[in-house]
Amino acid sequence: MRTMTTIPDLAREWHKSTDTLYRLAAREEDPLPVRYLEGDRYGGVLVSEFESWLKRNTSLFNEKGSKQ
């Protein structure tokens, strides 16, 4: 089981651009929790933090539109 994933890997997995993910990480309210180790080129996300963030920032299909 993975504990961390890179932004490029997450972008491929979720069919999003890396720019989109970095924009989500830069937003003021509930940013995507990107972490860096010193000297790394790309950030990474702890899988457990991503799962929690994803639940807070998405809707179930049957709830689609109810957050508007």
C-alpha angles and dihedrals in degrees: 000000000000118000096188137024131194124242092246090051092046090049091053093045094050096036092240130126120253087239090059091051093048089049088053089050091051098051117110099227116064098335123200102269101243117173131194132203111214110273096016118134096207130041124236137212127219106237092226092053091046092052091052092045092048092053091051094047104042138057131224114251093252090051094048110138096014092103092062 
